[in-house]
């Protein structure tokens, strides 16, 4: 579909793709090809973006925004131009734009206030005359049968209202004098900014870009490293925003959630076991799941994003179940009189089947999500990838890692108990016979 709206110098062409099952390329790959095909059209500035079925739009992937804060617009324009070149030089960036560049042309009327005052004119009076000459003036309203119509008084219509028309515009002062606009003002054609944004009462320029073929974190790091080397005037600063800021905030929140999850899991097990040592042994299985999760993301080529972090939090509660089965049964065998190594070997042999069953059932249940079957499923695919990779690796490593940790702590505990026993015997021997 084609739309132009009220603008006479811009238009939007929307293309709806066929279903994902009927094409071999992603929407981002298609957008990148369109971008390369349209890049050589002279005199046109073309931007290619992606609009999801949910209505949100963006570029190839999550974008980056570089915010420059300061007071003077000209200085902000110079800094934003430098930042724009830096961002363009970073591999993977697309559609680099600045809100202070490519402004619309405007005619600026600069009033000579001293000369205008000699003719009895003020800047406000001159502005009102220009407004009336171009658009007319609404003087009253005509009401009839419940409807209101504006009564507009305007100058005689001219075939072409250009600079010469304004230069010859006759101004009438309160003293009765008439003078052309060119006698009290000069006119220049310049490009004005598209928008003037303020943040915390300070003007802000924003350089934004989309990303293709790379992850948000690495691109943001390169941009941050490059802008940190810039020499900025006093009173100006640069900070990264956009999706990078949202990602940082999300990762911080998820980090707190992960720490809270670790604490709660440990606290519950410490209460149940009435011991601080056995829960610690069980918690040692969690790092093995992180190895599997990162390995799964590496093999599939997916990024460690917010959904993947949620999968990490899920793993905390899932992977400890295997270690609990192993440690709990080992403790039961120890109570029956078996020594440490015999109990660990018997527990590993007996609990192997339920551990494999629970792990593989959970991993297989996550497999359809990890395969990203269907449109939009790739959003949740990193979560399933993390869970599957973490479960598979932790399942096999737990069978070796947890028994090793258990035996080491048991040896340390036995050694400490022997020292305490020798110390008590020595104290008894030192006591005089009574």
Secondary structure, DSSP 8 states (H G I E B T S, - for coil): -EE-TT-SS--EE------GGG-SS-HHHHHHHHHHHHTT-TT------EE-TTS-EESSSS-EEEEEEES-HHHHHHHHHHHHHHHHHSTTEEEEEETTSS--EEEEEEE-HHHHHHTT--HHHHHHHHHHHHH-EEEEEEEETTEEEEEEE-----S---HHHHHT-EEE-TTS-EEEGGGTEEEEEEE--S--EEETTEEEEEEEEEE-SS-HHHHHHHHHHHHHTS---TT-EEEEEEHHHHHHHHHHHHHHHHHHHHHHHHHHHHHHHT-SHHHHHHHTTHHHHHHHHHHHHHHHT----HHHHHHHHHHHHHHHHHHHHHHHHHHHHHHTT--HHHHHHHHHHHHHHHHHHHHHHHHHHHHHHHTT-STTTHHHHHHHHHHHHHHHHHHHHHHHHHHHHHHHHHHHHHHHHHHHHHHHHHHHHHS---
